[in-house]
Amino acid sequence: MKTLTAKLILLFCIVTLTSCGYRLVRSSLSVIPDDFKTISIPLFKNETGEPNLEKQVTEAVVQKFISIGRLKVTSDQEKADAVLEGAITRYTPNIPLSFAGSSNIREYRVEITGRLILKEAATGRVIRQLDNLYSKREYMVDDKLMVTREHELEAKKLAAFEFARDLAMALENF
């Protein structure tokens, strides 16, 4: 009986210590060097006519890097290992997608396009450049103009989050 109990305890310990768990694992194909621990993400440039779009997208990117947790985000470029510079190059808020009848638009798409450069902070060496990172999000038209405008603003916010997610995927190769 003691040997059976000892075997069960040993089996339990082996299973517990070697069991699989779900976790986010960084790919070995990441373009960001393993010895980099910090990143600075200055406010992106806004080359569009959309007010404050650069703030919204930059904040989404910063939040994405914070949530990933591999690199500490710092505002001090002097203390950073890497610097991510960006520009929002195009914003298109009202691309018609679907119609009710022949002329009533029922659904639009918001598109955000940007250019990003990841550099080594100490040397300025370009690690990765993305010239046309693109995200999109659809939104529905409402009979009330203010509701449609709220839908557009929410779609813009979600497109900024998708932009950040796609950027992180391109740099970290998740």
Secondary structure, DSSP 8 states (H G I E B T S, - for coil): -HHHHHHHHHHHHHHHHH---------TT-SS-TT--EEE----EE-SSSTTHHHHHHHHHHHHHHHH-SSEEES-GGG-SEEEEEEEEEEEEEEEEEEETTTEEEEEEEEEEEEEEEEETTT--EEEEEEEEEEEEEEE--SSHHHHHHHHHHHHHHHHHHHHHHHHHHHH--
